[in-house]
Amino acid sequence: MRSFANVQELKAAAGETVGPTEWRTITQDQVNLFADATDDHQWIHVDPERAKETPFGGTIAHGFLTLSLLPSFLTELMTVGQIEMAVNFGLNKVRFPKPVPVGSRVRASGELVDIKNSPAGQLATVKVSVELEGERRPVCVAEALLLYVPVAE
């Protein structure tokens, strides 16, 4: 966890990498709950018996499940002081270069790309890479946009 005293300190760290987070295991229960929440019950995610016959050898997590872990990864990667709140402002580029087999472990690192002034505060771009234990290629790469709202004076 990297702690920044304020947004100015965060801005000065542009180009630096934070992390990695702790490893997290992706479970079939988690995948099934995500399928229920999103109405995406594609068999490669929820049918372990059928998925055994695929090149993956079993079920894989939804790409968007992996992406949905970004907010919790980001809170584990860094904190910023002297702000009212941090708001998820969206994403830029998102890619899923490799599948995440159920039962595997993932973790994330972040690169502080840029911080720009915005009418509502400071808009930070953080390139988050999610890695699969034992693999070189990431399973998800996304530019997360975080709006840091200053403390009202």
QUIVENVEN-V506656 format. One record per helix or strand. SS is the DSSP state (H for helix, E for strand). FROM is the first residue (numbers start at 1). TO is the last residue. If there is no record, write none. Layout:
BEGIN
SS/FROM/TO + SS/FROM/TO
END
This chain:
BEGIN
E/2/4 + H/7/12 + E/17/19 + E/24/25 + H/28/38 + H/43/46 + H/48/51 + E/60/60 + H/63/68 + H/70/77 + E/78/80 + E/83/95 + E/101/101 + E/105/118 + E/121/132 + E/138/150
END
